[in-house]
Amino acid sequence: MGKDAVLSLNYVGQEYLTLSVMSEKEDLQLAITCLMKELKAGTYQVYSCKDPSECADGMDTKQQEVLFGPYIKVPMPPVSTSRAAYLAPKLGLQPLSLVITSVTDDQQAGNPWKTRRVKGHFEGKLAYVERKDADWQIIGKPTQLSGEIDMYCSLR
């Protein structure tokens, strides 16, 4: 990412890990919200539990999601230019895999919040979907997304 990029990683309410990346120069934004009852190493499946997803009971209220799209500007880009992660095997879509390989005590200088150093990676195929008649369909081309994480994480 370029120098203009804004990146943040937060563990909020002892329940959600949130990763946010925005870059006007690269014309992109990425937001990952992962339900995580404890900030620890492990593999997590992240997806929107609405639209075409096949979700376990109660998951629709957990508000996990992945959103990848163009940078926010005026006028707003069409919704169809953004992509999300789903658990929709009928459409060939699986959740984004978020792998946390390590979480270590490490205080970021100048950060008023308690922090941890988090390392890991993520990968998944994201898509824009719409309901056509009675069926869900992928509109446009899905986007393969992957990345590495080595960031300070604020505990909030």
C-alpha positions as CSV (number, residue, x, y, z in Angstrom):
1,M,0.0,0.0,0.0
2,G,1.1,3.5,-0.7
3,K,1.9,6.2,1.9
4,D,-1.6,7.7,1.5
5,A,-3.3,4.4,2.7
6,V,-5.1,4.4,6.0
7,L,-4.9,1.0,7.8
8,S,-6.4,0.1,11.1
9,L,-6.8,-3.1,13.1
10,N,-9.0,-3.1,16.2
11,Y,-10.4,-5.7,18.6
12,V,-13.7,-4.3,19.7
13,G,-15.8,-5.2,22.7
14,Q,-13.9,-8.5,23.2
15,E,-15.9,-9.9,20.3
16,Y,-14.9,-8.5,16.9
17,L,-11.6,-8.1,15.0
18,T,-12.0,-5.3,12.5
19,L,-9.5,-4.6,9.7
20,S,-10.0,-1.5,7.6
21,V,-7.9,-0.4,4.6
22,M,-8.6,2.7,2.5
23,S,-6.5,4.2,-0.2
24,E,-7.6,7.1,-2.5
25,K,-4.5,6.7,-4.7
26,E,-5.2,2.9,-5.2
27,D,-8.9,3.6,-5.4
28,L,-9.9,0.9,-2.9
29,Q,-11.4,0.1,0.4
30,L,-11.4,-3.1,2.3
31,A,-13.3,-3.8,5.5
32,I,-13.2,-7.1,7.4
33,T,-15.3,-7.7,10.5
34,C,-14.7,-11.1,12.1
35,L,-16.5,-12.6,15.1
36,M,-13.8,-13.6,17.5
37,K,-14.6,-14.3,21.1
38,E,-10.9,-14.1,22.0
39,L,-8.0,-12.4,20.2
40,K,-5.9,-15.5,19.5
41,A,-4.2,-17.5,16.8
42,G,-6.5,-19.6,14.7
43,T,-8.4,-19.9,11.4
44,Y,-11.6,-18.0,11.1
45,Q,-14.3,-18.1,8.3
46,V,-15.7,-14.6,7.6
47,Y,-18.8,-14.0,5.5
48,S,-22.0,-12.0,5.3
49,C,-24.8,-14.1,6.7
50,K,-27.5,-12.7,4.5
51,D,-28.5,-12.7,0.9
52,P,-27.4,-16.1,-0.6
53,S,-25.4,-17.4,2.3
54,E,-26.3,-20.7,4.1
55,C,-26.0,-19.7,7.7
56,A,-26.2,-21.6,11.0
57,D,-29.0,-20.6,13.4
58,G,-28.3,-17.2,15.0
59,M,-25.4,-16.3,12.7
60,D,-27.5,-13.7,10.8
61,T,-27.4,-11.6,14.0
62,K,-23.6,-11.7,14.3
63,Q,-22.9,-9.1,11.6
64,Q,-19.7,-10.6,10.2
65,E,-18.7,-9.4,6.8
66,V,-16.1,-8.6,4.2
67,L,-16.5,-5.7,1.8
68,F,-14.0,-4.8,-1.0
69,G,-14.6,-2.0,-3.4
70,P,-13.6,1.3,-4.8
71,Y,-12.6,4.2,-2.5
72,I,-15.5,6.2,-1.2
73,K,-16.0,9.4,-3.2
74,V,-18.7,11.7,-4.6
75,P,-20.6,10.6,-6.5
76,M,-20.6,7.2,-4.8
77,P,-19.5,4.3,-7.0
78,P,-22.3,1.9,-8.0
79,V,-23.0,-0.8,-5.5
80,S,-22.2,-3.4,-8.2
81,T,-18.5,-2.4,-8.1
82,S,-18.2,-3.8,-4.5
83,R,-17.6,-7.4,-3.6
84,A,-18.5,-9.4,-0.5
85,A,-17.8,-12.8,1.0
86,Y,-20.5,-15.4,1.3
87,L,-21.1,-19.0,2.3
88,A,-23.0,-19.9,-0.9
89,P,-21.8,-23.3,-2.2
90,K,-24.5,-23.3,-4.9
91,L,-22.8,-20.2,-6.3
92,G,-19.3,-21.6,-5.8
93,L,-18.6,-19.0,-3.0
94,Q,-16.9,-19.9,0.3
95,P,-16.1,-17.6,3.2
96,L,-13.0,-15.5,3.3
97,S,-10.4,-17.4,5.4
98,L,-8.6,-15.3,8.0
99,V,-5.6,-17.0,9.5
100,I,-4.1,-15.4,12.6
101,T,-0.7,-16.9,13.1
102,S,0.4,-15.0,16.1
103,V,-0.8,-12.5,18.7
104,T,1.9,-11.0,21.0
105,D,2.0,-8.4,23.7
106,D,3.5,-5.3,22.1
107,Q,2.5,-1.7,22.8
108,Q,2.5,0.7,19.9
109,A,4.3,3.9,20.7
110,G,2.0,6.9,21.0
111,N,-1.2,4.8,20.9
112,P,-3.4,5.6,24.0
113,W,-5.1,2.1,23.7
114,K,-3.6,-1.1,24.9
115,T,-2.2,-2.9,21.8
116,R,-1.1,-6.4,20.6
117,R,1.0,-7.3,17.5
118,V,-1.1,-9.4,15.2
119,K,0.3,-11.4,12.3
120,G,-1.5,-13.5,9.7
121,H,-3.0,-13.6,6.3
122,F,-6.4,-13.8,4.5
123,E,-7.7,-15.2,1.3
124,G,-11.1,-15.6,-0.4
125,K,-13.2,-15.2,-3.5
126,L,-15.6,-12.2,-3.2
127,A,-18.6,-11.5,-5.5
128,Y,-21.5,-9.1,-6.1
129,V,-24.8,-11.0,-6.1
130,E,-28.3,-10.1,-7.0
131,R,-31.6,-12.0,-6.9
132,K,-32.9,-12.7,-10.4
133,D,-36.4,-14.1,-10.3
134,A,-36.2,-16.7,-7.5
135,D,-32.5,-17.4,-7.7
136,W,-29.3,-15.7,-6.6
137,Q,-26.8,-15.0,-9.3
138,I,-23.2,-13.6,-9.4
139,I,-23.2,-10.4,-11.4
140,G,-19.9,-9.5,-13.0
141,K,-16.6,-11.3,-12.3
142,P,-15.7,-12.5,-8.8
143,T,-12.6,-11.1,-7.2
144,Q,-9.9,-13.2,-5.7
145,L,-8.5,-11.4,-2.7
146,S,-5.5,-12.2,-0.5
147,G,-3.2,-10.3,1.8
148,E,-0.8,-10.4,4.7
149,I,-1.3,-8.9,8.1
150,D,1.5,-7.7,10.4
151,M,0.0,-4.8,12.4
152,Y,-0.6,-3.3,15.8
153,C,-4.1,-4.0,17.0
154,S,-5.8,-1.6,19.4
155,L,-7.9,-3.3,22.1
156,R,-11.1,-1.2,22.5
